[in-house]
Amino acid sequence: MQELEPTWGRMLAVWWLIFWRSLIGSFVVGAVIGFVFGFIGRLLGVSQTVHQILPILGGLAGLCWSFLVIRMALRKRYGDFRIALVPLEAPPVRIPPRI
């Protein structure tokens, strides 16, 4: 497998994917969580408690979303490259026992 030089253009392509998908996804996930839990908290009369918990829920949701974005970045085929995870050493060859 040929290794490519990590140029600024390639780095920017990966960074841009991670940046915009994280930004948009976090906004959407945060808005949905905020709306749903805010609405339920208002109906149950515990909106003050919900407002204290929402930042924690939003942070956890953003963390989960960031894992998905990194996975997307690793699976994507960019213009002239893709990211591949390769082992540093070849795994040992196992010779089956003779019977």
Z-matrix of the N, CA and C atoms (Angstrom, degrees):
N
C 1 1.452
C 2 1.523 1 107.69
N 3 1.303 2 115.00 1 130.28
C 4 1.466 3 120.48 2 179.92
C 5 1.525 4 110.23 3 -82.03
N 6 1.313 5 115.83 4 134.95
C 7 1.457 6 120.74 5 178.30
C 8 1.527 7 109.15 6 -96.35
N 9 1.336 8 116.29 7 134.19
C 10 1.465 9 121.34 8 179.63
C 11 1.522 10 110.32 9 -97.12
N 12 1.299 11 114.51 10 154.08
C 13 1.462 12 121.43 11 176.68
C 14 1.530 13 109.61 12 -71.29
N 15 1.335 14 118.65 13 132.71
C 16 1.465 15 120.06 14 177.81
C 17 1.539 16 110.74 15 -76.95
N 18 1.313 17 116.59 16 82.65
C 19 1.463 18 121.63 17 -177.18
C 20 1.527 19 110.35 18 -77.23
N 21 1.329 20 115.20 19 167.93
C 22 1.468 21 120.03 20 177.78
C 23 1.519 22 110.91 21 -63.03
N 24 1.319 23 117.53 22 -37.47
C 25 1.462 24 120.86 23 179.43
C 26 1.523 25 112.32 24 -63.25
N 27 1.323 26 116.37 25 -43.76
C 28 1.468 27 120.08 26 178.75
C 29 1.523 28 110.56 27 -67.63
N 30 1.333 29 115.57 28 -41.11
C 31 1.459 30 119.21 29 178.46
C 32 1.526 31 110.77 30 -62.28
N 33 1.329 32 116.64 31 -41.72
C 34 1.465 33 120.18 32 179.14
C 35 1.525 34 111.82 33 -65.23
N 36 1.335 35 117.90 34 -35.81
C 37 1.460 36 120.57 35 178.50
C 38 1.526 37 110.62 36 -62.46
N 39 1.328 38 117.01 37 -44.39
C 40 1.466 39 120.94 38 178.73
C 41 1.524 40 110.47 39 -68.55
N 42 1.320 41 116.92 40 -44.93
C 43 1.469 42 120.91 41 179.97
C 44 1.521 43 111.08 42 -59.98
N 45 1.326 44 117.19 43 -44.19
C 46 1.459 45 120.94 44 -177.56
C 47 1.518 46 111.05 45 -62.26
N 48 1.347 47 117.18 46 -43.14
C 49 1.454 48 120.12 47 178.49
C 50 1.525 49 110.35 48 -60.24
N 51 1.325 50 116.47 49 -47.94
C 52 1.468 51 120.11 50 -178.70
C 53 1.525 52 110.34 51 -64.83
N 54 1.326 53 117.57 52 -42.48
C 55 1.460 54 121.56 53 -177.45
C 56 1.529 55 112.15 54 -63.38
N 57 1.349 56 117.32 55 -55.25
C 58 1.458 57 117.77 56 -172.51
C 59 1.515 58 112.27 57 -73.18
N 60 1.336 59 117.73 58 -34.83
C 61 1.472 60 117.99 59 178.04
C 62 1.523 61 110.78 60 -70.02
N 63 1.321 62 117.47 61 -35.30
C 64 1.463 63 120.03 62 176.26
C 65 1.522 64 110.81 63 -66.34
N 66 1.322 65 116.19 64 -44.10
C 67 1.458 66 120.97 65 -178.49
C 68 1.529 67 112.04 66 -63.35
N 69 1.326 68 115.82 67 -53.53
C 70 1.472 69 119.69 68 -178.27
C 71 1.521 70 111.01 69 -65.62
N 72 1.332 71 116.92 70 -45.86
C 73 1.463 72 120.41 71 -179.15
C 74 1.514 73 112.62 72 -62.47
N 75 1.321 74 116.72 73 -43.04
C 76 1.467 75 119.94 74 178.76
C 77 1.524 76 111.08 75 -63.58
N 78 1.319 77 116.35 76 -39.20
C 79 1.469 78 119.86 77 178.49
C 80 1.523 79 110.57 78 -63.17
N 81 1.319 80 116.91 79 -47.38
C 82 1.471 81 120.75 80 -178.37
C 83 1.526 82 110.74 81 -65.72
N 84 1.321 83 117.39 82 -47.89
C 85 1.465 84 120.61 83 -179.37
C 86 1.532 85 110.24 84 -62.89
N 87 1.322 86 117.02 85 -42.99
C 88 1.462 87 120.13 86 178.47
C 89 1.517 88 112.72 87 -63.91
N 90 1.330 89 117.17 88 -40.03
C 91 1.462 90 120.59 89 178.89
C 92 1.523 91 111.33 90 -65.22
N 93 1.317 92 116.45 91 -42.97
C 94 1.468 93 119.96 92 179.70
C 95 1.528 94 110.44 93 -65.20
N 96 1.324 95 116.81 94 -47.56
C 97 1.467 96 119.74 95 179.88
C 98 1.532 97 110.41 96 -62.51
N 99 1.325 98 116.84 97 -44.29
C 100 1.462 99 120.12 98 179.32
C 101 1.520 100 112.40 99 -61.93
N 102 1.327 101 116.86 100 -42.33
C 103 1.463 102 119.79 101 -179.69
C 104 1.523 103 111.34 102 -66.83
N 105 1.335 104 116.28 103 -49.26
C 106 1.472 105 119.97 104 -176.06
C 107 1.522 106 111.00 105 -63.32
N 108 1.318 107 117.22 106 -51.58
C 109 1.461 108 119.41 107 -177.70
C 110 1.531 109 111.66 108 -70.83
N 111 1.315 110 117.95 109 -34.06
C 112 1.463 111 120.30 110 175.32
C 113 1.514 112 112.17 111 -64.23
N 114 1.327 113 115.94 112 -41.81
C 115 1.469 114 121.11 113 178.62
C 116 1.524 115 110.81 114 -64.81
N 117 1.320 116 116.03 115 -47.39
C 118 1.470 117 120.24 116 179.29
C 119 1.526 118 110.53 117 -64.07
N 120 1.323 119 117.86 118 -41.77
C 121 1.460 120 121.06 119 178.27
C 122 1.514 121 112.43 120 -62.27
N 123 1.334 122 116.20 121 -37.90
C 124 1.473 123 120.48 122 178.16
C 125 1.528 124 110.78 123 -67.54
N 126 1.335 125 116.06 124 -40.75
C 127 1.468 126 119.36 125 179.11
C 128 1.525 127 112.01 126 -65.76
N 129 1.323 128 116.20 127 -37.97
C 130 1.460 129 120.04 128 -178.42
C 131 1.527 130 112.87 129 -85.91
N 132 1.302 131 117.10 130 -7.99
C 133 1.463 132 120.92 131 179.22
C 134 1.519 133 113.86 132 77.80
N 135 1.314 134 117.06 133 23.38
C 136 1.464 135 120.70 134 179.88
C 137 1.530 136 109.84 135 -120.89
N 138 1.310 137 116.10 136 38.07
C 139 1.465 138 119.78 137 -174.88
C 140 1.526 139 112.41 138 -63.66
N 141 1.325 140 117.90 139 -32.04
C 142 1.473 141 120.25 140 179.03
C 143 1.525 142 110.69 141 -64.37
N 144 1.320 143 116.55 142 -43.79
C 145 1.465 144 121.17 143 178.14
C 146 1.518 145 110.76 144 -64.67
N 147 1.323 146 116.64 145 -42.22
C 148 1.458 147 121.40 146 -179.95
C 149 1.519 148 110.10 147 -62.91
N 150 1.320 149 117.84 148 -39.90
C 151 1.464 150 121.13 149 179.48
C 152 1.525 151 112.00 150 -65.10
N 153 1.324 152 117.41 151 -25.54
C 154 1.459 153 120.16 152 176.29
C 155 1.530 154 111.59 153 -80.10
N 156 1.327 155 117.25 154 -29.27
C 157 1.462 156 122.22 155 -177.01
C 158 1.531 157 111.76 156 -87.18
N 159 1.329 158 118.17 157 -28.27
C 160 1.467 159 121.53 158 -174.95
C 161 1.533 160 114.87 159 -56.19
N 162 1.321 161 120.40 160 -41.08
C 163 1.472 162 117.98 161 177.75
C 164 1.529 163 113.35 162 -61.38
N 165 1.313 164 116.59 163 -35.94
C 166 1.466 165 120.04 164 178.16
C 167 1.517 166 109.88 165 -67.71
N 168 1.340 167 117.02 166 -45.69
C 169 1.459 168 120.68 167 178.07
C 170 1.528 169 111.18 168 -62.13
N 171 1.310 170 116.21 169 -41.04
C 172 1.462 171 119.87 170 178.27
C 173 1.512 172 112.05 171 -63.45
N 174 1.325 173 117.25 172 -41.12
C 175 1.459 174 121.39 173 177.87
C 176 1.524 175 112.09 174 -63.87
N 177 1.331 176 116.71 175 -43.40
C 178 1.458 177 120.43 176 177.67
C 179 1.525 178 111.66 177 -64.72
N 180 1.331 179 116.14 178 -41.41
C 181 1.463 180 120.00 179 178.07
C 182 1.526 181 110.66 180 -64.31
N 183 1.333 182 117.17 181 -40.92
C 184 1.460 183 121.00 182 177.41
C 185 1.518 184 111.97 183 -63.77
N 186 1.316 185 117.25 184 -38.05
C 187 1.459 186 121.43 185 177.28
C 188 1.525 187 110.79 186 -63.97
N 189 1.331 188 116.51 187 -46.64
C 190 1.469 189 120.55 188 177.40
C 191 1.521 190 110.72 189 -61.07
N 192 1.317 191 117.33 190 -42.95
C 193 1.456 192 121.44 191 179.61
C 194 1.531 193 110.86 192 -62.63
N 195 1.333 194 117.46 193 -37.76
C 196 1.464 195 119.94 194 -179.11
C 197 1.524 196 111.57 195 -63.85
N 198 1.331 197 118.05 196 -34.74
C 199 1.461 198 120.46 197 175.40
C 200 1.526 199 110.86 198 -63.13
N 201 1.325 200 116.28 199 -41.20
C 202 1.467 201 120.01 200 178.08
C 203 1.525 202 111.42 201 -64.95
N 204 1.313 203 117.29 202 -38.87
C 205 1.467 204 120.88 203 179.87
C 206 1.530 205 110.48 204 -65.37
N 207 1.313 206 117.77 205 -42.53
C 208 1.461 207 120.59 206 177.95
C 209 1.518 208 110.30 207 -62.72
N 210 1.321 209 116.71 208 -40.44
C 211 1.470 210 119.82 209 177.10
C 212 1.529 211 110.87 210 -62.88
N 213 1.338 212 116.86 211 -41.22
C 214 1.466 213 120.56 212 176.06
C 215 1.523 214 110.99 213 -59.78
N 216 1.329 215 116.16 214 -42.90
C 217 1.464 216 120.69 215 -178.58
C 218 1.525 217 111.14 216 -64.75
N 219 1.328 218 116.76 217 -36.24
C 220 1.457 219 120.04 218 179.70
C 221 1.527 220 112.29 219 -72.71
N 222 1.317 221 117.95 220 -27.91
C 223 1.464 222 121.63 221 -178.70
C 224 1.519 223 114.07 222 -89.32
N 225 1.316 224 117.74 223 -18.27
C 226 1.466 225 121.40 224 -173.37
C 227 1.526 226 111.87 225 -72.36
N 228 1.313 227 114.75 226 145.54
C 229 1.466 228 121.36 227 171.30
C 230 1.521 229 106.93 228 -98.31
N 231 1.320 230 115.65 229 116.70
C 232 1.450 231 121.42 230 -179.57
C 233 1.525 232 108.00 231 -85.92
N 234 1.315 233 118.12 232 -175.50
C 235 1.454 234 121.13 233 -176.29
C 236 1.515 235 114.43 234 -50.86
N 237 1.316 236 118.72 235 -60.75
C 238 1.458 237 121.21 236 -176.72
C 239 1.529 238 112.63 237 -122.05
N 240 1.343 239 117.51 238 16.12
C 241 1.459 240 120.12 239 -178.61
C 242 1.520 241 110.12 240 -158.88
N 243 1.296 242 114.57 241 170.64
C 244 1.462 243 123.24 242 169.57
C 245 1.517 244 106.41 243 -142.65
N 246 1.301 245 116.95 244 160.66
C 247 1.458 246 121.15 245 178.97
C 248 1.522 247 107.69 246 -89.89
N 249 1.318 248 116.31 247 129.35
C 250 1.459 249 121.12 248 179.14
C 251 1.526 250 109.13 249 -125.61
N 252 1.303 251 115.99 250 136.33
C 253 1.456 252 121.55 251 174.82
C 254 1.524 253 107.01 252 -97.65
N 255 1.312 254 116.08 253 115.58
C 256 1.458 255 120.47 254 -177.96
C 257 1.525 256 109.03 255 -122.25
N 258 1.319 257 117.14 256 145.85
C 259 1.464 258 119.14 257 179.67
C 260 1.529 259 110.39 258 -70.71
N 261 1.317 260 116.26 259 151.09
C 262 1.459 261 121.19 260 177.65
C 263 1.521 262 111.55 261 -73.22
N 264 1.317 263 116.95 262 -32.75
C 265 1.451 264 121.58 263 178.68
C 266 1.519 265 108.94 264 -123.01
N 267 1.315 266 115.40 265 151.13
C 268 1.457 267 119.54 266 175.51
C 269 1.526 268 108.62 267 -72.27
N 270 1.336 269 117.69 268 139.69
C 271 1.459 270 118.88 269 178.64
C 272 1.526 271 110.20 270 -65.99
N 273 1.318 272 117.19 271 150.36
C 274 1.469 273 119.13 272 -178.98
C 275 1.522 274 110.94 273 -63.76
N 276 1.319 275 115.34 274 143.80
C 277 1.458 276 121.13 275 179.18
C 278 1.516 277 108.21 276 -82.67
N 279 1.316 278 115.65 277 128.38
C 280 1.456 279 120.51 278 179.67
C 281 1.517 280 109.11 279 -98.52
N 282 1.293 281 116.10 280 122.31
C 283 1.458 282 121.11 281 178.04
C 284 1.527 283 107.42 282 -96.73
N 285 1.342 284 115.97 283 123.22
C 286 1.476 285 117.89 284 -178.66
C 287 1.525 286 110.62 285 -67.24
N 288 1.331 287 116.79 286 144.48
C 289 1.474 288 120.14 287 -179.81
C 290 1.535 289 110.86 288 -68.98
N 291 1.316 290 115.73 289 147.95
C 292 1.466 291 120.56 290 177.14
C 293 1.520 292 108.83 291 -84.98
N 294 1.268 293 114.06 292 142.08
C 295 1.468 294 119.18 293 179.84
C 296 1.507 295 110.26 294 -101.63
